[in-house]
Amino acid sequence: MEALTFVVAIATIAILHTLVPDHYLPISMLALAKRWDQKKIAKAVLLVGSAHVSGSILIGLIALVVGLEFSAYIASIIENLAGYLLCGFGALYAVMALRGHHSHRHYPHHHDDHDPHHDETLYSLALILGMMPCIPAIPIFVIASLKGAMLGAITMITFAVLTILTMGILVYLTSLPGRKIPPQNERRANIIAGVVIFLTGLFILIFELKRRIIHQFASTFGRRDSLAWIEYS
C-alpha cells in the first residue's frame, strides 16, 4: 500500500507538471513552424523529454547526498539559468528567421531532412529544457529511496515514462495544425515560433521571481527550513 501511494503521487506530479507550457510548447512551436512529421516529433520528444527527466532524477540523487534544502537551492539556480537561455534561444531563432536563415523552400515537403541545423536546434533545446528539473518530484524521489532502493527506482521510472508520454501527447496534439501551414508561410511561422519560445522563457523567469519573493518572505519570518521545498515548488 505504501509503494502504491508513492507511485500514485509521482504519477500525478509527472502528468500535472508536464501540462505547464514550458515542457511542450517550445517543441510544438518548432514542429508547427517546420511542419515536422510524426517521426521528427517523436525524436524531439524523446530527446528533450529524456534530458528533462534525467535532470530531475540527477537533482534527486544529489539531494540524497547533500540534503533537500541545498539541492532545492541548486535546482532553483539552474532553472533560472534555463529561463535566460530559453529567452536567448527564442530571440536568436526569431532573428535568424527574420533574416531568412530558416527558409529552405527548395525542399518544400521534407526540407528538415537535409537541414544541417535541425539536430543542432534539437540538441540545444534538449540541453536547455534538461536544465529545468521537476522540483516537486525531488522530495518523493528522496523519501522513496530512503525507504528502499527498489521503491526509489520505481518512482523514478514511473516519473520518466509518464512525463515523456504526456509530453508526447501534448506536443502531437498542439502541433497538428502545422501540417496545414503552406511552405510560403514558413518564414512567418519560424518568427512566431521564436517569439513564443522567448515568451516561454520569460514565463519561467517571472515564475522564478515569485519563488524568490516567497523565499524572502519565509526567511524574514524565520521559517526557511520548513518552507524550503514549498517555496521552490
GIQUIRA-V877554 format. One record per residue. N is the residue number from 1. RES is the residue in one letter. PHI is phi in degrees with one decimal (none if undefined). BURIAL is + if it has 16 or more other C-alpha atoms within 10 Angstrom, else -. D_FIRST is the distance of its C-alpha to the first C-alpha in Angstrom with 2 decimals. Layout:
BEGIN
n = (N & N)
res = (RES & RES)
phi = (PHI & PHI)
burial = (BURIAL & BURIAL)
d_first = (D_FIRST & D_FIRST)
END
This chain:
BEGIN
n = (1 & 2 & 3 & 4 & 5 & 6 & 7 & 8 & 9 & 10 & 11 & 12 & 13 & 14 & 15 & 16 & 17 & 18 & 19 & 20 & 21 & 22 & 23 & 24 & 25 & 26 & 27 & 28 & 29 & 30 & 31 & 32 & 33 & 34 & 35 & 36 & 37 & 38 & 39 & 40 & 41 & 42 & 43 & 44 & 45 & 46 & 47 & 48 & 49 & 50 & 51 & 52 & 53 & 54 & 55 & 56 & 57 & 58 & 59 & 60 & 61 & 62 & 63 & 64 & 65 & 66 & 67 & 68 & 69 & 70 & 71 & 72 & 73 & 74 & 75 & 76 & 77 & 78 & 79 & 80 & 81 & 82 & 83 & 84 & 85 & 86 & 87 & 88 & 89 & 90 & 91 & 92 & 93 & 94 & 95 & 96 & 97 & 98 & 99 & 100 & 101 & 102 & 103 & 104 & 105 & 106 & 107 & 108 & 109 & 110 & 111 & 112 & 113 & 114 & 115 & 116 & 117 & 118 & 119 & 120 & 121 & 122 & 123 & 124 & 125 & 126 & 127 & 128 & 129 & 130 & 131 & 132 & 133 & 134 & 135 & 136 & 137 & 138 & 139 & 140 & 141 & 142 & 143 & 144 & 145 & 146 & 147 & 148 & 149 & 150 & 151 & 152 & 153 & 154 & 155 & 156 & 157 & 158 & 159 & 160 & 161 & 162 & 163 & 164 & 165 & 166 & 167 & 168 & 169 & 170 & 171 & 172 & 173 & 174 & 175 & 176 & 177 & 178 & 179 & 180 & 181 & 182 & 183 & 184 & 185 & 186 & 187 & 188 & 189 & 190 & 191 & 192 & 193 & 194 & 195 & 196 & 197 & 198 & 199 & 200 & 201 & 202 & 203 & 204 & 205 & 206 & 207 & 208 & 209 & 210 & 211 & 212 & 213 & 214 & 215 & 216 & 217 & 218 & 219 & 220 & 221 & 222 & 223 & 224 & 225 & 226 & 227 & 228 & 229 & 230 & 231 & 232 & 233)
res = (M & E & A & L & T & F & V & V & A & I & A & T & I & A & I & L & H & T & L & V & P & D & H & Y & L & P & I & S & M & L & A & L & A & K & R & W & D & Q & K & K & I & A & K & A & V & L & L & V & G & S & A & H & V & S & G & S & I & L & I & G & L & I & A & L & V & V & G & L & E & F & S & A & Y & I & A & S & I & I & E & N & L & A & G & Y & L & L & C & G & F & G & A & L & Y & A & V & M & A & L & R & G & H & H & S & H & R & H & Y & P & H & H & H & D & D & H & D & P & H & H & D & E & T & L & Y & S & L & A & L & I & L & G & M & M & P & C & I & P & A & I & P & I & F & V & I & A & S & L & K & G & A & M & L & G & A & I & T & M & I & T & F & A & V & L & T & I & L & T & M & G & I & L & V & Y & L & T & S & L & P & G & R & K & I & P & P & Q & N & E & R & R & A & N & I & I & A & G & V & V & I & F & L & T & G & L & F & I & L & I & F & E & L & K & R & R & I & I & H & Q & F & A & S & T & F & G & R & R & D & S & L & A & W & I & E & Y & S)
phi = (none & -64.5 & -62.5 & -63.6 & -61.1 & -65.1 & -64.5 & -63.3 & -63.3 & -71.2 & -66.0 & -62.3 & -63.8 & -58.7 & -72.8 & -66.8 & -70.1 & -75.4 & -71.1 & -65.6 & -54.4 & -67.9 & -86.9 & -133.3 & -62.1 & -58.7 & -67.4 & -59.8 & -66.6 & -66.0 & -64.7 & -64.5 & -64.9 & -100.2 & 52.6 & -64.9 & -86.3 & -61.8 & -65.1 & -69.2 & -63.0 & -61.8 & -62.9 & -64.3 & -63.6 & -63.5 & -68.8 & -69.5 & -62.5 & -63.7 & -63.7 & -66.7 & -70.2 & -64.7 & -63.9 & -65.6 & -66.5 & -61.6 & -63.0 & -62.2 & -67.5 & -64.2 & -62.4 & -64.0 & -93.0 & -101.2 & 103.0 & -68.6 & -65.4 & -68.1 & -68.2 & -65.3 & -64.2 & -62.4 & -61.4 & -64.8 & -63.9 & -63.1 & -66.5 & -63.8 & -62.3 & -62.3 & -61.6 & -63.5 & -64.8 & -67.6 & -61.0 & -64.4 & -60.9 & -64.5 & -63.9 & -63.9 & -62.7 & -66.1 & -63.6 & -64.0 & -66.5 & -60.2 & -87.9 & 85.8 & -76.6 & -99.6 & -89.4 & -138.8 & -71.9 & -77.9 & -121.9 & -63.7 & -110.4 & -135.4 & -63.8 & -72.6 & -62.9 & -117.4 & -89.3 & -66.2 & -90.7 & -60.6 & -67.3 & -60.5 & -62.3 & -64.6 & -63.4 & -64.0 & -65.6 & -63.2 & -64.6 & -67.2 & -69.6 & -69.7 & -85.6 & -111.0 & -68.8 & -82.3 & -62.6 & -62.1 & -80.1 & -59.8 & -60.0 & -68.3 & -57.3 & -66.5 & -63.7 & -62.7 & -66.9 & -68.3 & -84.2 & 159.6 & -61.2 & -64.6 & -65.0 & -61.6 & -64.4 & -63.4 & -64.9 & -67.9 & -66.6 & -59.7 & -59.9 & -63.0 & -63.6 & -70.8 & -64.3 & -66.4 & -64.0 & -63.5 & -60.8 & -62.3 & -62.6 & -65.9 & -64.5 & -61.7 & -66.5 & -82.6 & -104.6 & -57.5 & -61.0 & -62.3 & -71.7 & -99.6 & -75.7 & -67.9 & -55.2 & -68.5 & -98.4 & -60.4 & -61.3 & -63.3 & -64.5 & -67.9 & -63.4 & -61.5 & -59.6 & -62.6 & -64.7 & -65.5 & -63.6 & -60.4 & -65.2 & -64.8 & -63.9 & -63.9 & -59.5 & -62.0 & -65.9 & -65.5 & -65.1 & -67.2 & -62.1 & -60.8 & -62.4 & -64.3 & -63.8 & -62.8 & -60.8 & -65.5 & -62.7 & -64.6 & -66.2 & -61.7 & -95.6 & 68.0 & -121.7 & -62.8 & -67.2 & -71.6 & -104.9 & -53.1 & -92.6 & -69.0 & -70.9 & -95.2 & -96.6)
burial = (- & - & - & - & - & + & + & - & - & + & + & - & + & + & + & - & + & + & + & - & - & + & + & + & + & + & + & + & + & + & + & + & + & + & + & + & + & - & - & - & + & - & - & + & + & + & + & + & + & + & + & + & + & + & + & + & + & - & + & + & + & + & + & + & - & - & - & + & + & - & + & + & - & - & + & + & - & + & + & + & + & + & + & + & + & + & + & + & + & + & + & + & + & + & + & + & + & - & - & - & - & + & + & + & - & - & - & - & - & - & + & + & - & - & - & - & - & - & - & - & - & + & + & - & + & + & + & + & + & + & + & + & + & + & + & + & + & + & + & + & + & + & - & + & + & - & - & - & - & - & + & + & - & + & + & + & + & + & + & + & + & + & + & + & + & + & + & + & - & + & + & + & - & + & + & + & - & + & - & - & - & - & + & - & - & + & + & - & + & + & + & + & + & + & + & + & + & + & + & + & + & + & + & + & + & - & - & + & - & - & + & - & - & + & + & - & - & + & - & - & - & - & - & + & - & - & + & + & + & + & + & + & -)
d_first = (0.00 & 3.80 & 5.43 & 5.06 & 6.31 & 8.90 & 9.91 & 10.54 & 12.35 & 14.44 & 15.20 & 16.50 & 18.56 & 19.88 & 21.19 & 22.52 & 24.22 & 25.95 & 27.53 & 29.67 & 33.08 & 33.63 & 31.04 & 32.90 & 36.21 & 38.22 & 37.43 & 38.15 & 41.46 & 42.59 & 41.68 & 43.62 & 46.60 & 46.91 & 45.89 & 43.43 & 42.50 & 38.98 & 39.34 & 40.22 & 37.48 & 34.87 & 36.41 & 36.36 & 32.73 & 31.60 & 33.82 & 33.07 & 29.35 & 29.00 & 31.02 & 28.93 & 25.49 & 27.15 & 28.50 & 25.20 & 23.54 & 26.71 & 26.58 & 22.99 & 24.29 & 27.26 & 25.14 & 23.59 & 27.20 & 29.06 & 26.52 & 25.15 & 28.32 & 30.76 & 28.75 & 28.46 & 32.23 & 32.78 & 30.67 & 32.68 & 35.96 & 35.03 & 33.98 & 37.20 & 39.20 & 37.54 & 38.67 & 42.24 & 42.13 & 40.88 & 43.72 & 46.14 & 44.87 & 45.30 & 48.68 & 50.00 & 48.83 & 50.59 & 53.75 & 53.90 & 53.54 & 56.38 & 58.50 & 57.70 & 55.78 & 52.98 & 55.43 & 55.89 & 57.69 & 59.23 & 55.80 & 55.34 & 52.38 & 50.60 & 52.02 & 48.86 & 49.17 & 52.14 & 51.19 & 51.02 & 49.24 & 46.34 & 44.22 & 45.33 & 44.08 & 40.66 & 40.33 & 41.41 & 38.93 & 36.09 & 37.09 & 37.24 & 33.95 & 32.31 & 33.37 & 31.21 & 27.68 & 24.79 & 24.67 & 21.61 & 19.48 & 20.87 & 18.93 & 15.57 & 17.12 & 18.31 & 15.35 & 13.09 & 16.14 & 16.69 & 13.38 & 14.44 & 16.82 & 14.73 & 11.95 & 15.01 & 16.70 & 14.01 & 14.03 & 17.80 & 18.31 & 16.30 & 18.39 & 21.55 & 21.33 & 20.54 & 23.09 & 25.81 & 25.15 & 25.34 & 28.36 & 30.01 & 29.71 & 31.09 & 33.89 & 34.88 & 35.07 & 36.95 & 39.35 & 40.52 & 43.62 & 44.77 & 45.96 & 48.51 & 49.97 & 53.47 & 54.53 & 57.20 & 54.56 & 52.70 & 54.22 & 53.28 & 49.71 & 49.36 & 50.74 & 48.28 & 45.41 & 46.53 & 46.86 & 43.39 & 41.86 & 43.88 & 42.62 & 39.01 & 39.69 & 41.37 & 38.31 & 36.25 & 38.94 & 39.08 & 35.33 & 35.62 & 38.49 & 36.29 & 33.85 & 36.83 & 38.04 & 34.72 & 34.87 & 38.36 & 37.45 & 34.59 & 36.96 & 39.69 & 37.65 & 36.31 & 32.65 & 32.40 & 29.69 & 27.36 & 27.98 & 28.13 & 25.25 & 25.74 & 29.33 & 28.63 & 25.92)
END
